[in-house]
């Protein structure tokens, strides 16, 4: 028998998980990200084709130069680590509602402080730095992380204590740090570029990307675990979703905002370390162009919807484009040097619209429009409501044109105002009443629009859940309900069986590993007693000494005679000597107790033999118990195999019934519509057409057609309720 209840339950749980709202939400984000990248890629291909280059060949070359050249592949992995760490830091900030844009500033400051440190340690000549100790890379890592955390935390501190928005703060900090670093390096004689970190310092066996990728993997696993499985991660999410609710349950909003910026600084500091140590080495000071790495990572985080693991594939794609495109461009004379950053920016820019694509649901829109086409009663009702809106707008227009027909109070007030235009109080009252009436009418329009949306939504749900087309859906839902109804008892019985097996396995493990040594147990017991006795003696000694010390303190305070003080000191010395004596006696007693006689050894051997016998008996009993469990498990699987087989047969019968009912409903609907159409044609043919009655005839035919569609829609709903699965 191949059926296993455990496998069936696991399969059903996986199916339920795949249909859960969380998975659907993740799938929606994935769809949105893919659409964003594809649209950016398509627009890029169109641009390249206008320049006379085959876009497919261009992208093939972009990927080929990465995967066929080892140096480019190493740079790609390094860029991947940089993008991933920067984007992770930004995503953590986005989760708590912080749009921190100081990534570039943190990269500048970390490299700036590191460069000044290299000059002070190794000298202001690049050759001296290159000959430095590669182990200094650890100091560089620590310094860059700490400096980035410090700068990032400033953004959080200014936000929570001074209510300064983080976007303004972070952008100003970027430029402030830039000019401070330029000034600091100018004092050291560096005007064109910073000192460079030797790129071979981070390499392991000639592989420069190994340490960056390992750091990235560790940081992502830790971040995922903390944000998913700890109260700290939950509080971060709560602060980001609703800070007022977080405050009500005792979460310190300010602390978590500052902590979030510090964690951002930690991740970005690691990214800066990889960026400068494995890719750039340093930055130029001759122009005022700050590194854009902090801004590039924003697009990655946004397109991944701040999903921890969604950041990784997008970061790798960005790394491929960053390394491959500049090399691929050199093979096409039609493309200038500027085309590579332009294309990259084009894709990044299109990716920022990812949130718009999240609302792109063509299937849902199609269903709504199909429903609106068939639902003639709703069309008439919506037309009537839209007519009301048009009438109200006409009234608003009339009021603005001082035509107050239907508004007696306004008309009276306007007449009075016309008679006395110099009366400012009357003018103010008239204008306020006029504006009030316009606002009331606009509110009525808003209410009617909401009513239209509500009716469309309600009727659309009725159309697809209760109409003729829902017959198959109702039968499928019933079959699914039958399956889910079995899942809970199956899980309950499976848990009982599994708990028994776990207990048997635990007992097996316990008795198989058990080692019976009565002599060893005896010595452990004697040692435990000895330790306990020494602890008790020392505790009693401390209590007595403490009591005497208090008495001595009191005597000193009252300035009593020296004889009393000397007596207490002698008592303390006596207690100390007694303690040493008692401890020595306890040790002697302990050592004496460890001496085992021949008779005791025989007793110990006898105890060991009895314990081994008990062990063998217990293992034999557990073996029998395991066999009984296997038989029980087999019977449970057989029983549930029959239950699941019956369920499948019932569902097959249900599917056959679904097909029959659907075909019957389809035939009845078709016959009904044919009959109504025949009646409509007959009525139209019975009518005598004359020139004078032409207009009236046209209106009657139009009414018959409307009635035909209304009856068709009502029959559609009626058949769904008649033949649908109860």
Secondary structure, DSSP 4 states (H G I P E B T S, - for coil): ----HHHHHHHHHHHHHHTSHHHHHHHHHHHHHHHHHHHHHHHHHHHHHHTT--HHHHHHHHHHHHHS-HHHHHHHHHHHHHHHHHHHHHHHHHHTT-----HHHHHHHHHHHHHHHHHHHH-SSHHHHHTS-GGGHHHHHHHHHHHHHHHHHHHHHHHHHH---HHHHHHHHHHHHHHHHHHHHHHTT--SBPPPPPGGGS-BTTBSHHHHHHHHHHHHHHHHHHHHHSHHHHHHHHHHH-HHHHHHTT--HHHHHHHHHHHHHHHHHHHHHHIIIIIISS-B-SSS----HHHHHHHHHHHTTT-TTHHHHHHHHHHHHHHHHHHHHTT-TTS-TTHHHHHHHHHHHHHTTHHHHTT--HHHHHHHHHHHHH-HHHHHHHHHHHHHHHHHHHHHHHHHTT--TT-HHHHHHHHHHHH-TT-HHHHHHHHHHHHHHHHHHHHHHHHHHHHHHHHHHHHHHHHHHHSGGGHHHHHHHHHHHHHHHHHHHHHHHHHHHHHHHHHHHHHHHHHHH----HHHHHHHHHHHHHHHHHHHHHHHHHHHHHHHHHHHHHHHHHT--HHHHHHHHHHHHHHHHHHHHHHHHHHHHHHHHT---HHHHHHHHHHHHHHHHHHHHHHHHHHHHHHHHHHHHHHHHHHHHHHHHHHHHHHHHHHHHHHHHHHHHHHHHHHHHHHHHHHHHHHHHHSPP-TTTHHHHHHHHHHHHHHHHHHHHHHHHHHHHHHS--
